[in-house]
Amino acid sequence: MHCSIWTYEGDPDDLVCRYEALIADVPRENMRFAACARTPTGIVIFDTCPSKEVFDAFFASEEVRALFARHRLGAPTSVVDHPVVAAYANGSRVDT
């Protein structure tokens, strides 16, 4: 599993609304683990992919870019990615 961390700067309330609208357009079966955190200056999105190669294809996808543009979430302030060591959700390990 691979995690990307996307940072957006701006009004946190507005960005949270845009993120929630975007997530409503994503099929649940495509989401292994995702989270969005409100910060004092915006939001941070944590999203996972099965591998670095899938992450790279996802990040470069015109479909993904169009989805983010449709919800007025343009280029993030920063994107970093790292391999996941362990991930848990609802008491279950979800990275294997």
C-alpha positions in Angstrom: 0.0 0.0 0.0 1.1 3.5 -0.8 -0.1 6.8 0.8 -0.3 10.2 -0.8 -0.7 13.3 1.4 -2.3 16.3 -0.3 -2.2 19.7 1.4 -4.7 22.5 0.4 -4.5 26.0 1.8 -7.6 28.2 2.0 -10.8 28.5 4.0 -11.1 25.1 5.9 -14.9 25.2 5.9 -15.1 25.7 2.1 -12.4 23.1 1.4 -14.1 20.5 3.6 -17.4 21.1 1.7 -15.6 20.7 -1.6 -13.8 17.5 -0.5 -17.0 15.9 0.8 -18.7 16.7 -2.5 -15.8 15.1 -4.4 -15.8 12.0 -2.2 -19.6 11.6 -2.9 -18.6 11.1 -6.6 -16.0 8.3 -5.9 -17.2 4.7 -5.9 -16.8 3.3 -2.4 -15.2 0.1 -3.9 -12.3 2.3 -5.1 -11.5 3.5 -1.6 -9.2 1.3 0.6 -8.4 4.0 3.1 -8.9 7.8 2.8 -9.1 10.5 5.3 -9.3 14.3 5.3 -8.1 16.5 8.2 -9.1 20.1 8.8 -6.1 22.3 9.7 -6.2 26.0 10.8 -5.2 27.0 7.3 -6.9 24.4 5.1 -7.2 20.6 4.8 -4.8 17.6 4.4 -6.0 14.6 2.5 -4.6 11.1 3.1 -5.3 8.7 0.3 -4.0 5.3 -0.4 -3.3 3.2 -3.5 -2.2 -0.4 -3.7 1.3 0.5 -5.0 3.6 3.4 -6.0 2.9 2.6 -9.7 -0.9 2.8 -9.1 -0.3 6.1 -7.2 1.7 7.6 -10.1 -1.0 6.5 -12.6 -3.7 7.9 -10.4 -2.0 11.2 -9.9 -1.4 11.6 -13.6 -4.9 10.6 -14.7 -7.0 13.1 -16.6 -10.1 11.6 -15.0 -8.8 12.3 -11.5 -7.7 15.8 -12.4 -11.2 16.5 -13.9 -12.8 15.2 -10.8 -10.8 17.5 -8.6 -11.4 20.4 -11.0 -15.2 19.8 -11.0 -15.2 20.2 -7.3 -12.9 23.3 -7.4 -10.0 21.4 -5.8 -7.2 22.4 -8.2 -3.5 21.9 -7.6 -2.7 21.2 -4.0 -0.1 23.3 -2.2 1.9 20.1 -1.8 1.7 16.4 -2.5 4.0 13.8 -0.9 3.8 10.1 -1.0 5.2 7.3 1.1 4.9 3.5 1.4 2.5 2.5 4.1 4.0 0.4 7.0 0.6 -0.4 8.6 -2.9 1.0 8.3 -6.0 0.2 10.5 -9.6 1.2 10.2 -12.4 0.2 12.5 -10.1 -2.1 14.4 -9.0 -4.0 11.4 -5.7 -3.9 9.5 -6.4 -2.6 6.0 -2.9 -2.5 4.4 -2.6 -6.2 3.5 
